Amino acid sequence: MRKIAKEKRILTLMIKIYCRKKHRSQDLCEECRALLSYALNRLDHCRYGENKGFCNHCPSHCYNKVNQTKIREVMRFSGPRLIFYHPVMVIRHLLS
């Protein structure tokens, strides 16, 4: 599976976990749906393509400040919880 596709899958899962726990929504709420759409669009247009690393280590951040803050909050909340939902995916992601 391509790296960008894996990133998209992990990001989608993290936002779903965040929305379910924080906003008590089974489906994505409007705010989380907009954030996911924005983040997936940014991944589609990443200047590093398949050679990209983790976004927090990137020399050129492509998120605007508002969405960068939101996505950090989602990752801080969902990252540790993701191991309970998809442990194999998390281990593969960390090893990449």
PDB file as gemmi writes it, atoms N, CA and C in Angstrom:
CRYST1    1.000    1.000    1.000  90.00  90.00  90.00 P 1                      
ATOM      1  N   MET A   1       0.848  -1.180   0.000  1.00  0.00           N  
ATOM      2  CA  MET A   1       0.000   0.000   0.000  1.00  0.00           C  
ATOM      3  C   MET A   1       0.893   1.242   0.000  1.00  0.00           C  
ATOM      4  N   ARG A   2       0.524   2.237  -0.766  1.00  0.00           N  
ATOM      5  CA  ARG A   2       1.299   3.469  -0.855  1.00  0.00           C  
ATOM      6  C   ARG A   2       1.313   4.207   0.487  1.00  0.00           C  
ATOM      7  N   LYS A   3       2.370   4.950   0.709  1.00  0.00           N  
ATOM      8  CA  LYS A   3       2.555   5.651   1.971  1.00  0.00           C  
ATOM      9  C   LYS A   3       1.455   6.691   2.223  1.00  0.00           C  
ATOM     10  N   ILE A   4       1.113   7.460   1.202  1.00  0.00           N  
ATOM     11  CA  ILE A   4       0.069   8.480   1.358  1.00  0.00           C  
ATOM     12  C   ILE A   4      -1.264   7.815   1.706  1.00  0.00           C  
ATOM     13  N   ALA A   5      -1.575   6.699   1.071  1.00  0.00           N  
ATOM     14  CA  ALA A   5      -2.817   5.980   1.353  1.00  0.00           C  
ATOM     15  C   ALA A   5      -2.844   5.499   2.801  1.00  0.00           C  
ATOM     16  N   LYS A   6      -1.699   5.020   3.309  1.00  0.00           N  
ATOM     17  CA  LYS A   6      -1.612   4.590   4.711  1.00  0.00           C  
ATOM     18  C   LYS A   6      -1.827   5.773   5.647  1.00  0.00           C  
ATOM     19  N   GLU A   7      -1.194   6.894   5.321  1.00  0.00           N  
ATOM     20  CA  GLU A   7      -1.344   8.105   6.141  1.00  0.00           C  
ATOM     21  C   GLU A   7      -2.811   8.532   6.194  1.00  0.00           C  
ATOM     22  N   LYS A   8      -3.475   8.472   5.050  1.00  0.00           N  
ATOM     23  CA  LYS A   8      -4.889   8.859   4.990  1.00  0.00           C  
ATOM     24  C   LYS A   8      -5.737   7.940   5.855  1.00  0.00           C  
ATOM     25  N   ARG A   9      -5.447   6.656   5.790  1.00  0.00           N  
ATOM     26  CA  ARG A   9      -6.225   5.680   6.568  1.00  0.00           C  
ATOM     27  C   ARG A   9      -6.040   5.923   8.075  1.00  0.00           C  
ATOM     28  N   ILE A  10      -4.810   6.136   8.496  1.00  0.00           N  
ATOM     29  CA  ILE A  10      -4.526   6.377   9.911  1.00  0.00           C  
ATOM     30  C   ILE A  10      -5.165   7.682  10.366  1.00  0.00           C  
ATOM     31  N   LEU A  11      -5.037   8.714   9.575  1.00  0.00           N  
ATOM     32  CA  LEU A  11      -5.617  10.006   9.915  1.00  0.00           C  
ATOM     33  C   LEU A  11      -7.137   9.923  10.044  1.00  0.00           C  
ATOM     34  N   THR A  12      -7.763   9.215   9.120  1.00  0.00           N  
ATOM     35  CA  THR A  12      -9.217   9.040   9.173  1.00  0.00           C  
ATOM     36  C   THR A  12      -9.628   8.334  10.451  1.00  0.00           C  
ATOM     37  N   LEU A  13      -8.918   7.277  10.809  1.00  0.00           N  
ATOM     38  CA  LEU A  13      -9.229   6.550  12.042  1.00  0.00           C  
ATOM     39  C   LEU A  13      -9.048   7.435  13.275  1.00  0.00           C  
ATOM     40  N   MET A  14      -7.989   8.234  13.286  1.00  0.00           N  
ATOM     41  CA  MET A  14      -7.732   9.101  14.437  1.00  0.00           C  
ATOM     42  C   MET A  14      -8.836  10.147  14.600  1.00  0.00           C  
ATOM     43  N   ILE A  15      -9.270  10.723  13.511  1.00  0.00           N  
ATOM     44  CA  ILE A  15     -10.331  11.730  13.596  1.00  0.00           C  
ATOM     45  C   ILE A  15     -11.651  11.078  13.997  1.00  0.00           C  
ATOM     46  N   LYS A  16     -11.920   9.874  13.525  1.00  0.00           N  
ATOM     47  CA  LYS A  16     -13.147   9.170  13.928  1.00  0.00           C  
ATOM     48  C   LYS A  16     -13.141   8.869  15.426  1.00  0.00           C  
ATOM     49  N   ILE A  17     -12.005   8.412  15.950  1.00  0.00           N  
ATOM     50  CA  ILE A  17     -11.902   8.141  17.385  1.00  0.00           C  
ATOM     51  C   ILE A  17     -12.120   9.427  18.175  1.00  0.00           C  
ATOM     52  N   TYR A  18     -11.457  10.488  17.757  1.00  0.00           N  
ATOM     53  CA  TYR A  18     -11.574  11.778  18.435  1.00  0.00           C  
ATOM     54  C   TYR A  18     -13.025  12.252  18.456  1.00  0.00           C  
ATOM     55  N   CYS A  19     -13.685  12.212  17.317  1.00  0.00           N  
ATOM     56  CA  CYS A  19     -15.055  12.704  17.223  1.00  0.00           C  
ATOM     57  C   CYS A  19     -16.004  11.847  18.059  1.00  0.00           C  
ATOM     58  N   ARG A  20     -15.818  10.538  18.010  1.00  0.00           N  
ATOM     59  CA  ARG A  20     -16.682   9.641  18.777  1.00  0.00           C  
ATOM     60  C   ARG A  20     -16.548   9.896  20.276  1.00  0.00           C  
ATOM     61  N   LYS A  21     -15.321  10.105  20.746  1.00  0.00           N  
ATOM     62  CA  LYS A  21     -15.096  10.278  22.181  1.00  0.00           C  
ATOM     63  C   LYS A  21     -15.349  11.708  22.665  1.00  0.00           C  
ATOM     64  N   LYS A  22     -14.917  12.702  21.899  1.00  0.00           N  
ATOM     65  CA  LYS A  22     -15.028  14.093  22.337  1.00  0.00           C  
ATOM     66  C   LYS A  22     -16.382  14.720  22.020  1.00  0.00           C  
ATOM     67  N   HIS A  23     -16.919  14.404  20.846  1.00  0.00           N  
ATOM     68  CA  HIS A  23     -18.162  15.035  20.412  1.00  0.00           C  
ATOM     69  C   HIS A  23     -19.361  14.106  20.532  1.00  0.00           C  
ATOM     70  N   ARG A  24     -19.124  12.905  21.022  1.00  0.00           N  
ATOM     71  CA  ARG A  24     -20.182  11.907  21.219  1.00  0.00           C  
ATOM     72  C   ARG A  24     -21.005  11.683  19.959  1.00  0.00           C  
ATOM     73  N   SER A  25     -20.309  11.566  18.835  1.00  0.00           N  
ATOM     74  CA  SER A  25     -20.970  11.425  17.548  1.00  0.00           C  
ATOM     75  C   SER A  25     -20.583  10.095  16.916  1.00  0.00           C  
ATOM     76  N   GLN A  26     -21.577   9.328  16.477  1.00  0.00           N  
ATOM     77  CA  GLN A  26     -21.277   8.053  15.809  1.00  0.00           C  
ATOM     78  C   GLN A  26     -20.678   8.308  14.430  1.00  0.00           C  
ATOM     79  N   ASP A  27     -21.266   9.224  13.705  1.00  0.00           N  
ATOM     80  CA  ASP A  27     -20.697   9.662  12.437  1.00  0.00           C  
ATOM     81  C   ASP A  27     -19.875  10.902  12.729  1.00  0.00           C  
ATOM     82  N   LEU A  28     -19.099  11.342  11.778  1.00  0.00           N  
ATOM     83  CA  LEU A  28     -18.299  12.550  11.996  1.00  0.00           C  
ATOM     84  C   LEU A  28     -19.201  13.770  12.057  1.00  0.00           C  
ATOM     85  N   CYS A  29     -18.968  14.619  13.037  1.00  0.00           N  
ATOM     86  CA  CYS A  29     -19.692  15.884  13.118  1.00  0.00           C  
ATOM     87  C   CYS A  29     -19.172  16.802  12.004  1.00  0.00           C  
ATOM     88  N   GLU A  30     -19.824  17.920  11.809  1.00  0.00           N  
ATOM     89  CA  GLU A  30     -19.452  18.827  10.720  1.00  0.00           C  
ATOM     90  C   GLU A  30     -18.019  19.346  10.879  1.00  0.00           C  
ATOM     91  N   GLU A  31     -17.637  19.685  12.109  1.00  0.00           N  
ATOM     92  CA  GLU A  31     -16.286  20.202  12.365  1.00  0.00           C  
ATOM     93  C   GLU A  31     -15.223  19.163  12.023  1.00  0.00           C  
ATOM     94  N   CYS A  32     -15.430  17.931  12.463  1.00  0.00           N  
ATOM     95  CA  CYS A  32     -14.454  16.866  12.197  1.00  0.00           C  
ATOM     96  C   CYS A  32     -14.452  16.463  10.730  1.00  0.00           C  
ATOM     97  N   ARG A  33     -15.610  16.505  10.088  1.00  0.00           N  
ATOM     98  CA  ARG A  33     -15.677  16.199   8.664  1.00  0.00           C  
ATOM     99  C   ARG A  33     -14.880  17.233   7.866  1.00  0.00           C  
ATOM    100  N   ALA A  34     -15.005  18.503   8.250  1.00  0.00           N  
ATOM    101  CA  ALA A  34     -14.258  19.562   7.566  1.00  0.00           C  
ATOM    102  C   ALA A  34     -12.755  19.399   7.794  1.00  0.00           C  
ATOM    103  N   LEU A  35     -12.357  19.062   9.026  1.00  0.00           N  
ATOM    104  CA  LEU A  35     -10.943  18.851   9.328  1.00  0.00           C  
ATOM    105  C   LEU A  35     -10.386  17.671   8.532  1.00  0.00           C  
ATOM    106  N   LEU A  36     -11.134  16.586   8.468  1.00  0.00           N  
ATOM    107  CA  LEU A  36     -10.690  15.416   7.703  1.00  0.00           C  
ATOM    108  C   LEU A  36     -10.549  15.756   6.224  1.00  0.00           C  
ATOM    109  N   SER A  37     -11.517  16.448   5.683  1.00  0.00           N  
ATOM    110  CA  SER A  37     -11.453  16.838   4.279  1.00  0.00           C  
ATOM    111  C   SER A  37     -10.226  17.712   4.006  1.00  0.00           C  
ATOM    112  N   TYR A  38      -9.979  18.661   4.889  1.00  0.00           N  
ATOM    113  CA  TYR A  38      -8.822  19.545   4.753  1.00  0.00           C  
ATOM    114  C   TYR A  38      -7.519  18.746   4.814  1.00  0.00           C  
ATOM    115  N   ALA A  39      -7.418  17.857   5.793  1.00  0.00           N  
ATOM    116  CA  ALA A  39      -6.191  17.077   5.988  1.00  0.00           C  
ATOM    117  C   ALA A  39      -5.933  16.132   4.813  1.00  0.00           C  
ATOM    118  N   LEU A  40      -6.976  15.492   4.308  1.00  0.00           N  
ATOM    119  CA  LEU A  40      -6.811  14.590   3.169  1.00  0.00           C  
ATOM    120  C   LEU A  40      -6.388  15.365   1.922  1.00  0.00           C  
ATOM    121  N   ASN A  41      -6.933  16.548   1.756  1.00  0.00           N  
ATOM    122  CA  ASN A  41      -6.545  17.401   0.638  1.00  0.00           C  
ATOM    123  C   ASN A  41      -5.067  17.790   0.754  1.00  0.00           C  
ATOM    124  N   ARG A  42      -4.633  18.116   1.960  1.00  0.00           N  
ATOM    125  CA  ARG A  42      -3.225  18.478   2.179  1.00  0.00           C  
ATOM    126  C   ARG A  42      -2.321  17.294   1.858  1.00  0.00           C  
ATOM    127  N   LEU A  43      -2.736  16.082   2.235  1.00  0.00           N  
ATOM    128  CA  LEU A  43      -1.940  14.892   1.914  1.00  0.00           C  
ATOM    129  C   LEU A  43      -1.868  14.666   0.409  1.00  0.00           C  
ATOM    130  N   ASP A  44      -2.964  14.924  -0.289  1.00  0.00           N  
ATOM    131  CA  ASP A  44      -2.966  14.770  -1.745  1.00  0.00           C  
ATOM    132  C   ASP A  44      -1.980  15.718  -2.412  1.00  0.00           C  
ATOM    133  N   HIS A  45      -1.761  16.872  -1.799  1.00  0.00           N  
ATOM    134  CA  HIS A  45      -0.903  17.891  -2.400  1.00  0.00           C  
ATOM    135  C   HIS A  45       0.442  18.046  -1.693  1.00  0.00           C  
ATOM    136  N   CYS A  46       0.833  17.052  -0.918  1.00  0.00           N  
ATOM    137  CA  CYS A  46       2.104  17.111  -0.198  1.00  0.00           C  
ATOM    138  C   CYS A  46       3.250  17.194  -1.204  1.00  0.00           C  
ATOM    139  N   ARG A  47       4.117  18.167  -1.007  1.00  0.00           N  
ATOM    140  CA  ARG A  47       5.224  18.370  -1.959  1.00  0.00           C  
ATOM    141  C   ARG A  47       6.244  17.240  -1.921  1.00  0.00           C  
ATOM    142  N   TYR A  48       6.263  16.462  -0.857  1.00  0.00           N  
ATOM    143  CA  TYR A  48       7.227  15.370  -0.735  1.00  0.00           C  
ATOM    144  C   TYR A  48       6.667  14.039  -1.230  1.00  0.00           C  
ATOM    145  N   GLY A  49       5.374  13.983  -1.475  1.00  0.00           N  
ATOM    146  CA  GLY A  49       4.742  12.786  -2.032  1.00  0.00           C  
ATOM    147  C   GLY A  49       5.027  11.538  -1.223  1.00  0.00           C  
ATOM    148  N   GLU A  50       5.394  10.488  -1.900  1.00  0.00           N  
ATOM    149  CA  GLU A  50       5.647   9.204  -1.245  1.00  0.00           C  
ATOM    150  C   GLU A  50       6.921   9.208  -0.394  1.00  0.00           C  
ATOM    151  N   ASN A  51       7.723  10.241  -0.493  1.00  0.00           N  
ATOM    152  CA  ASN A  51       8.953  10.345   0.303  1.00  0.00           C  
ATOM    153  C   ASN A  51       8.747  11.116   1.595  1.00  0.00           C  
ATOM    154  N   LYS A  52       7.501  11.448   1.906  1.00  0.00           N  
ATOM    155  CA  LYS A  52       7.237  12.267   3.094  1.00  0.00           C  
ATOM    156  C   LYS A  52       7.512  11.492   4.375  1.00  0.00           C  
ATOM    157  N   GLY A  53       7.867  12.238   5.390  1.00  0.00           N  
ATOM    158  CA  GLY A  53       8.042  11.672   6.718  1.00  0.00           C  
ATOM    159  C   GLY A  53       6.850  12.071   7.566  1.00  0.00           C  
ATOM    160  N   PHE A  54       7.029  12.066   8.871  1.00  0.00           N  
ATOM    161  CA  PHE A  54       5.963  12.515   9.752  1.00  0.00           C  
ATOM    162  C   PHE A  54       5.818  14.026   9.620  1.00  0.00           C  
ATOM    163  N   CYS A  55       4.595  14.494   9.637  1.00  0.00           N  
ATOM    164  CA  CYS A  55       4.329  15.926   9.419  1.00  0.00           C  
ATOM    165  C   CYS A  55       5.000  16.815  10.461  1.00  0.00           C  
ATOM    166  N   ASN A  56       5.087  16.347  11.707  1.00  0.00           N  
ATOM    167  CA  ASN A  56       5.693  17.203  12.734  1.00  0.00           C  
ATOM    168  C   ASN A  56       7.206  17.363  12.554  1.00  0.00           C  
ATOM    169  N   HIS A  57       7.818  16.562  11.691  1.00  0.00           N  
ATOM    170  CA  HIS A  57       9.244  16.694  11.390  1.00  0.00           C  
ATOM    171  C   HIS A  57       9.482  17.358  10.034  1.00  0.00           C  
ATOM    172  N   CYS A  58       8.429  17.793   9.400  1.00  0.00           N  
ATOM    173  CA  CYS A  58       8.528  18.357   8.050  1.00  0.00           C  
ATOM    174  C   CYS A  58       9.100  19.775   8.102  1.00  0.00           C  
ATOM    175  N   PRO A  59      10.009  20.108   7.188  1.00  0.00           N  
ATOM    176  CA  PRO A  59      10.587  21.463   7.172  1.00  0.00           C  
ATOM    177  C   PRO A  59       9.612  22.527   6.674  1.00  0.00           C  
ATOM    178  N   SER A  60       8.574  22.120   5.928  1.00  0.00           N  
ATOM    179  CA  SER A  60       7.600  23.098   5.440  1.00  0.00           C  
ATOM    180  C   SER A  60       6.188  22.619   5.774  1.00  0.00           C  
ATOM    181  N   HIS A  61       5.566  23.258   6.748  1.00  0.00           N  
ATOM    182  CA  HIS A  61       4.227  22.854   7.171  1.00  0.00           C  
ATOM    183  C   HIS A  61       3.184  23.393   6.204  1.00  0.00           C  
ATOM    184  N   CYS A  62       2.280  22.535   5.790  1.00  0.00           N  
ATOM    185  CA  CYS A  62       1.294  22.936   4.786  1.00  0.00           C  
ATOM    186  C   CYS A  62      -0.082  23.206   5.395  1.00  0.00           C  
ATOM    187  N   TYR A  63      -0.263  22.952   6.690  1.00  0.00           N  
ATOM    188  CA  TYR A  63      -1.536  23.249   7.345  1.00  0.00           C  
ATOM    189  C   TYR A  63      -1.545  24.706   7.765  1.00  0.00           C  
ATOM    190  N   ASN A  64      -2.732  25.344   7.697  1.00  0.00           N  
ATOM    191  CA  ASN A  64      -2.828  26.687   8.268  1.00  0.00           C  
ATOM    192  C   ASN A  64      -2.822  26.562   9.794  1.00  0.00           C  
ATOM    193  N   LYS A  65      -2.593  27.640  10.487  1.00  0.00           N  
ATOM    194  CA  LYS A  65      -2.395  27.597  11.952  1.00  0.00           C  
ATOM    195  C   LYS A  65      -3.582  27.003  12.690  1.00  0.00           C  
ATOM    196  N   VAL A  66      -4.798  27.359  12.282  1.00  0.00           N  
ATOM    197  CA  VAL A  66      -6.002  26.865  12.961  1.00  0.00           C  
ATOM    198  C   VAL A  66      -6.105  25.351  12.835  1.00  0.00           C  
ATOM    199  N   ASN A  67      -5.977  24.851  11.611  1.00  0.00           N  
ATOM    200  CA  ASN A  67      -6.085  23.408  11.404  1.00  0.00           C  
ATOM    201  C   ASN A  67      -4.882  22.659  11.945  1.00  0.00           C  
ATOM    202  N   GLN A  68      -3.728  23.295  11.976  1.00  0.00           N  
ATOM    203  CA  GLN A  68      -2.544  22.666  12.560  1.00  0.00           C  
ATOM    204  C   GLN A  68      -2.771  22.428  14.056  1.00  0.00           C  
ATOM    205  N   THR A  69      -3.367  23.397  14.721  1.00  0.00           N  
ATOM    206  CA  THR A  69      -3.679  23.261  16.145  1.00  0.00           C  
ATOM    207  C   THR A  69      -4.711  22.165  16.367  1.00  0.00           C  
ATOM    208  N   LYS A  70      -5.741  22.136  15.529  1.00  0.00           N  
ATOM    209  CA  LYS A  70      -6.792  21.115  15.663  1.00  0.00           C  
ATOM    210  C   LYS A  70      -6.238  19.722  15.434  1.00  0.00           C  
ATOM    211  N   ILE A  71      -5.414  19.556  14.400  1.00  0.00           N  
ATOM    212  CA  ILE A  71      -4.914  18.218  14.082  1.00  0.00           C  
ATOM    213  C   ILE A  71      -3.949  17.735  15.164  1.00  0.00           C  
ATOM    214  N   ARG A  72      -3.205  18.649  15.751  1.00  0.00           N  
ATOM    215  CA  ARG A  72      -2.333  18.259  16.875  1.00  0.00           C  
ATOM    216  C   ARG A  72      -3.161  17.752  18.049  1.00  0.00           C  
ATOM    217  N   GLU A  73      -4.254  18.448  18.324  1.00  0.00           N  
ATOM    218  CA  GLU A  73      -5.135  18.026  19.418  1.00  0.00           C  
ATOM    219  C   GLU A  73      -5.709  16.641  19.142  1.00  0.00           C  
ATOM    220  N   VAL A  74      -6.139  16.414  17.913  1.00  0.00           N  
ATOM    221  CA  VAL A  74      -6.679  15.101  17.523  1.00  0.00           C  
ATOM    222  C   VAL A  74      -5.614  14.026  17.687  1.00  0.00           C  
ATOM    223  N   MET A  75      -4.402  14.298  17.232  1.00  0.00           N  
ATOM    224  CA  MET A  75      -3.334  13.295  17.298  1.00  0.00           C  
ATOM    225  C   MET A  75      -2.907  13.017  18.740  1.00  0.00           C  
ATOM    226  N   ARG A  76      -2.854  14.050  19.550  1.00  0.00           N  
ATOM    227  CA  ARG A  76      -2.497  13.839  20.964  1.00  0.00           C  
ATOM    228  C   ARG A  76      -3.542  12.992  21.672  1.00  0.00           C  
ATOM    229  N   PHE A  77      -4.799  13.221  21.334  1.00  0.00           N  
ATOM    230  CA  PHE A  77      -5.873  12.468  21.974  1.00  0.00           C  
ATOM    231  C   PHE A  77      -5.968  11.054  21.421  1.00  0.00           C  
ATOM    232  N   SER A  78      -5.992  10.926  20.094  1.00  0.00           N  
ATOM    233  CA  SER A  78      -6.260   9.636  19.459  1.00  0.00           C  
ATOM    234  C   SER A  78      -5.046   8.737  19.326  1.00  0.00           C  
ATOM    235  N   GLY A  79      -3.866   9.321  19.238  1.00  0.00           N  
ATOM    236  CA  GLY A  79      -2.659   8.521  19.056  1.00  0.00           C  
ATOM    237  C   GLY A  79      -2.503   7.403  20.069  1.00  0.00           C  
ATOM    238  N   PRO A  80      -2.522   7.739  21.362  1.00  0.00           N  
ATOM    239  CA  PRO A  80      -2.377   6.678  22.367  1.00  0.00           C  
ATOM    240  C   PRO A  80      -3.545   5.679  22.368  1.00  0.00           C  
ATOM    241  N   ARG A  81      -4.720   6.117  21.989  1.00  0.00           N  
ATOM    242  CA  ARG A  81      -5.892   5.238  21.986  1.00  0.00           C  
ATOM    243  C   ARG A  81      -5.931   4.332  20.757  1.00  0.00           C  
ATOM    244  N   LEU A  82      -5.274   4.732  19.696  1.00  0.00           N  
ATOM    245  CA  LEU A  82      -5.294   3.965  18.456  1.00  0.00           C  
ATOM    246  C   LEU A  82      -4.709   2.570  18.643  1.00  0.00           C  
ATOM    247  N   ILE A  83      -3.797   2.407  19.571  1.00  0.00           N  
ATOM    248  CA  ILE A  83      -3.179   1.106  19.821  1.00  0.00           C  
ATOM    249  C   ILE A  83      -4.220   0.070  20.266  1.00  0.00           C  
ATOM    250  N   PHE A  84      -5.299   0.525  20.906  1.00  0.00           N  
ATOM    251  CA  PHE A  84      -6.351  -0.393  21.357  1.00  0.00           C  
ATOM    252  C   PHE A  84      -7.290  -0.778  20.222  1.00  0.00           C  
ATOM    253  N   TYR A  85      -7.392   0.057  19.204  1.00  0.00           N  
ATOM    254  CA  TYR A  85      -8.295  -0.195  18.091  1.00  0.00           C  
ATOM    255  C   TYR A  85      -7.613  -0.930  16.938  1.00  0.00           C  
ATOM    256  N   HIS A  86      -6.384  -0.552  16.628  1.00  0.00           N  
ATOM    257  CA  HIS A  86      -5.653  -1.135  15.501  1.00  0.00           C  
ATOM    258  C   HIS A  86      -4.175  -1.282  15.863  1.00  0.00           C  
ATOM    259  N   PRO A  87      -3.834  -2.221  16.743  1.00  0.00           N  
ATOM    260  CA  PRO A  87      -2.452  -2.334  17.219  1.00  0.00           C  
ATOM    261  C   PRO A  87      -1.439  -2.647  16.118  1.00  0.00           C  
ATOM    262  N   VAL A  88      -1.776  -3.505  15.179  1.00  0.00           N  
ATOM    263  CA  VAL A  88      -0.831  -3.869  14.121  1.00  0.00           C  
ATOM    264  C   VAL A  88      -0.537  -2.655  13.242  1.00  0.00           C  
ATOM    265  N   MET A  89      -1.555  -1.895  12.914  1.00  0.00           N  
ATOM    266  CA  MET A  89      -1.368  -0.700  12.082  1.00  0.00           C  
ATOM    267  C   MET A  89      -0.473   0.312  12.777  1.00  0.00           C  
ATOM    268  N   VAL A  90      -0.654   0.483  14.070  1.00  0.00           N  
ATOM    269  CA  VAL A  90       0.160   1.437  14.823  1.00  0.00           C  
ATOM    270  C   VAL A  90       1.623   1.004  14.829  1.00  0.00           C  
ATOM    271  N   ILE A  91       1.872  -0.253  15.047  1.00  0.00           N  
ATOM    272  CA  ILE A  91       3.250  -0.761  15.083  1.00  0.00           C  
ATOM    273  C   ILE A  91       3.906  -0.574  13.717  1.00  0.00           C  
ATOM    274  N   ARG A  92       3.187  -0.898  12.653  1.00  0.00           N  
ATOM    275  CA  ARG A  92       3.736  -0.701  11.294  1.00  0.00           C  
ATOM    276  C   ARG A  92       4.018   0.767  11.034  1.00  0.00           C  
ATOM    277  N   HIS A  93       3.117   1.630  11.485  1.00  0.00           N  
ATOM    278  CA  HIS A  93       3.293   3.068  11.274  1.00  0.00           C  
ATOM    279  C   HIS A  93       4.535   3.582  12.009  1.00  0.00           C  
ATOM    280  N   LEU A  94       4.726   3.126  13.225  1.00  0.00           N  
ATOM    281  CA  LEU A  94       5.866   3.575  14.001  1.00  0.00           C  
ATOM    282  C   LEU A  94       7.184   3.049  13.450  1.00  0.00           C  
ATOM    283  N   LEU A  95       7.159   1.889  12.825  1.00  0.00           N  
ATOM    284  CA  LEU A  95       8.375   1.319  12.257  1.00  0.00           C  
ATOM    285  C   LEU A  95       8.733   1.907  10.900  1.00  0.00           C  
ATOM    286  N   SER A  96       7.790   2.583  10.268  1.00  0.00           N  
ATOM    287  CA  SER A  96       8.073   3.129   8.935  1.00  0.00           C  
ATOM    288  C   SER A  96       8.916   4.382   8.976  1.00  0.00           C  
TER     289      SER A  96                                                      
END                                                                             
